[in-house]
């Protein structure tokens, strides 16, 4: 098994804990599904959120999905003028036999504009 990294992001409609859980949960589920992964394949996950999101920790959504024994960490994105607001980003380290070129990076909704080069 190789160690790989999977990227993803989602833009929230509002700063609300329930909405964040729903949207981040959907992002994580899509990452797992599109890469044929289970929680056992996860090594660690970094979450970042734009400075306008402060209703909850994005990692809380992972715990609610049953990802309970994987190291998670949350950090704040840089406050760059003109950046897309209300975005949660994910960098998941995984074990996978897939070649790097076959890793499916997942950018949901409007967040697809962030990485048109790798968004699926």
C-alpha positions as CSV (number, residue, x, y, z in Angstrom):
1,X,0.0,0.0,0.0
2,X,1.2,3.5,-0.8
3,X,0.4,6.6,1.2
4,X,-1.6,9.1,-0.9
5,X,-3.3,12.4,-0.3
6,X,-6.8,13.3,-1.3
7,X,-8.0,16.9,-1.6
8,X,-11.5,18.3,-1.4
9,X,-13.6,21.3,-0.5
10,X,-17.1,22.5,-0.1
11,X,-18.6,26.0,0.2
12,X,-21.3,26.4,2.9
13,X,-24.4,28.5,2.3
14,X,-24.2,29.8,5.9
15,X,-22.2,29.5,9.1
16,X,-24.4,27.0,11.0
17,X,-23.2,23.9,12.9
18,X,-25.9,21.6,11.5
19,X,-25.3,22.8,7.9
20,X,-21.5,22.4,8.4
21,X,-22.0,18.8,9.6
22,X,-24.3,18.0,6.6
23,X,-22.0,19.6,4.0
24,X,-18.7,18.3,5.4
25,X,-20.2,14.9,5.9
26,X,-21.3,14.9,2.3
27,X,-17.8,15.9,1.2
28,X,-16.1,13.1,3.3
29,X,-18.6,10.5,2.1
30,X,-17.9,11.5,-1.5
31,X,-14.2,11.3,-1.0
32,X,-14.5,7.8,0.5
33,X,-16.9,6.6,-2.2
34,X,-15.1,8.0,-5.2
35,X,-11.8,6.5,-4.0
36,X,-13.3,3.2,-2.9
37,X,-12.1,3.9,0.7
38,X,-13.2,2.9,4.2
39,X,-12.4,4.5,7.5
40,X,-9.6,1.9,7.9
41,X,-7.8,3.3,4.9
42,X,-7.6,6.8,6.5
43,X,-4.3,7.8,8.1
44,X,-5.2,11.4,9.1
45,X,-7.3,14.3,7.9
46,X,-6.5,18.0,8.0
47,X,-9.5,20.4,7.8
48,X,-9.3,24.1,7.1
49,X,-12.0,26.6,7.3
50,X,-12.2,30.2,6.1
51,X,-12.2,32.8,8.9
52,X,-15.9,33.5,8.4
53,X,-16.8,30.0,9.7
54,X,-16.8,29.6,13.5
55,X,-20.0,27.7,14.4
56,X,-18.3,24.3,14.8
57,X,-15.2,22.3,14.1
58,X,-15.3,20.7,10.6
59,X,-13.8,17.5,12.2
60,X,-16.9,17.1,14.2
61,X,-18.7,15.9,11.0
62,X,-16.1,13.2,10.6
63,X,-16.7,11.9,14.1
64,X,-20.4,11.8,13.4
65,X,-19.8,9.7,10.4
66,X,-18.0,7.1,12.6
67,X,-14.4,8.2,11.8
68,X,-13.4,8.0,15.4
69,X,-9.9,6.5,15.6
70,X,-8.3,8.6,12.9
71,X,-6.2,11.7,13.8
72,X,-8.1,14.9,12.8
73,X,-7.0,18.5,13.0
74,X,-8.7,21.8,12.1
75,X,-7.0,25.0,11.1
76,X,-8.0,28.4,9.8
77,X,-7.3,29.5,6.2
78,X,-5.5,32.7,5.5
79,X,-7.8,35.7,5.3
80,X,-7.1,36.7,1.7
81,X,-9.1,39.5,0.2
82,X,-11.4,38.2,-2.6
83,X,-11.1,34.6,-1.6
84,X,-14.3,32.4,-1.8
85,X,-16.2,32.7,1.5
86,X,-17.5,29.9,3.8
87,X,-15.2,27.2,2.5
88,X,-14.1,24.0,4.3
89,X,-11.1,22.3,2.7
90,X,-9.9,18.7,3.4
91,X,-6.5,17.1,3.0
92,X,-6.8,13.4,3.8
93,X,-3.8,11.1,4.0
94,X,-4.8,7.6,2.9
95,X,-3.4,4.1,2.2
96,X,-4.3,3.0,-1.3
97,X,-3.1,0.8,-4.1
98,X,-4.4,3.4,-6.7
99,X,-1.7,5.3,-8.6
100,X,-1.5,9.0,-7.7
101,X,-3.1,9.9,-11.1
102,X,-6.2,7.9,-10.2
103,X,-6.9,9.5,-6.9
104,X,-10.3,11.3,-7.1
105,X,-10.1,14.8,-5.6
106,X,-13.6,16.0,-4.7
107,X,-14.8,19.7,-4.9
108,X,-18.5,20.0,-4.3
109,X,-20.8,22.7,-5.6
110,X,-19.3,26.1,-6.1
111,X,-16.0,24.9,-4.5
112,X,-15.2,23.2,-7.8
113,X,-14.1,26.6,-9.1
114,X,-11.2,26.5,-6.6
115,X,-9.3,23.7,-8.4
116,X,-10.7,23.2,-11.9
117,X,-7.5,21.3,-12.8
118,X,-8.3,18.5,-10.3
119,X,-12.0,18.8,-9.4
120,X,-14.1,15.8,-10.4
